[in-house]
């Protein structure tokens, strides 16, 4: 009985230490203004967009290429 208790305690301590060292969170990520969202097309380094896209500036100051 004592052996099982020691084993269970050791396993629980190991799992807790692994969970404490995790660098991920279950908290939802918030969108930070000024960053590109998934699916956004960034302008080229010279400030132009590829064919069929125009430069647009969002209310938060983000510059993206959007379809015409």
Secondary structure, 3 states (H helix, E strand, C coil): CHHHHHHHHHHHHHHHHHHHCCCCCCCCCCCCCCCCCCCCECCCCCCCCCCCEEEEECCCCCEEEEEC
